[in-house]
């Protein structure tokens, strides 16, 4: 399953909503038998990186969104959450 474009509006940030939403997605995926949840975020979304890593996602790769992204060294980070026996 892919988690795509999760966002919390500025006025509601800092209240744990993104963490709750992400946990809900993980529960939804697990309940439906998905073995893995993947997502992509950018190098500038540091808070998102901390959130995902704090929830147990592993960074599994990087890429560039375009030739311009390559020239500017603007990277996308790819994350993966694998459900295991103890999750």
C-alpha positions as CSV (number, residue, x, y, z in Angstrom):
1,X,0.0,0.0,0.0
2,X,1.2,3.5,-0.7
3,X,0.7,6.5,1.6
4,X,0.4,9.5,-0.8
5,X,0.3,13.2,-0.1
6,X,-0.6,13.3,3.6
7,X,-0.8,16.8,4.8
8,X,-2.1,18.7,7.9
9,X,-2.9,22.4,7.5
10,X,-0.6,24.8,9.2
11,X,-3.1,25.9,11.8
12,X,-3.6,22.3,13.0
13,X,0.1,21.2,13.1
14,X,1.8,20.3,16.3
15,X,-1.2,18.5,17.8
16,X,-0.3,15.0,16.8
17,X,-2.7,14.8,13.9
18,X,-0.2,13.6,11.4
19,X,1.0,10.9,13.7
20,X,-2.6,9.8,14.4
21,X,-3.4,9.7,10.7
22,X,-0.3,7.7,9.9
23,X,-1.0,5.2,12.6
24,X,-4.6,4.9,11.2
25,X,-3.1,4.2,7.7
26,X,-0.9,1.5,9.2
27,X,-3.8,-0.1,11.0
28,X,-5.9,0.1,7.9
29,X,-3.2,-1.6,5.8
30,X,-2.5,-4.2,8.3
31,X,-6.2,-5.1,8.8
32,X,-6.4,-5.7,5.1
33,X,-3.5,-8.0,4.9
34,X,-0.9,-5.6,3.4
35,X,2.6,-6.6,4.1
36,X,4.2,-3.2,3.4
37,X,3.4,0.5,3.3
38,X,5.6,2.7,1.2
39,X,5.8,6.5,0.8
40,X,8.0,9.2,-0.7
41,X,8.9,12.6,0.8
42,X,11.3,15.3,-0.1
43,X,14.6,16.3,1.4
44,X,13.1,19.6,2.6
45,X,10.3,17.9,4.6
46,X,12.4,17.3,7.7
47,X,9.4,17.1,10.1
48,X,7.8,14.4,7.9
49,X,11.1,12.4,7.8
50,X,11.2,12.5,11.6
51,X,7.6,11.5,11.8
52,X,7.9,8.5,9.5
53,X,11.2,7.4,11.1
54,X,9.7,7.7,14.5
55,X,6.8,5.5,13.5
56,X,9.2,2.8,12.3
57,X,9.5,3.5,8.6
58,X,12.9,2.8,7.1
59,X,14.5,5.0,4.4
60,X,15.1,2.6,1.5
61,X,16.3,4.8,-1.3
62,X,16.6,8.2,-2.9
63,X,15.8,9.6,-6.3
64,X,15.5,12.9,-8.2
65,X,12.2,14.1,-9.5
66,X,13.5,15.5,-12.7
67,X,16.6,16.6,-14.5
68,X,16.3,20.0,-12.9
69,X,16.0,18.2,-9.5
70,X,19.3,16.4,-10.3
71,X,21.0,19.7,-11.2
72,X,19.8,21.3,-8.0
73,X,20.5,18.2,-6.0
74,X,16.9,18.1,-4.8
75,X,16.3,14.5,-3.6
76,X,13.2,12.5,-2.8
77,X,13.5,10.0,0.0
78,X,11.7,6.7,-0.3
79,X,10.4,5.0,2.9
80,X,9.0,1.5,3.7
81,X,7.2,0.1,6.7
82,X,7.1,-3.7,6.8
83,X,4.7,-5.5,9.1
84,X,6.4,-8.2,11.1
85,X,5.3,-10.7,13.6
86,X,5.7,-8.3,16.5
87,X,4.0,-5.2,15.0
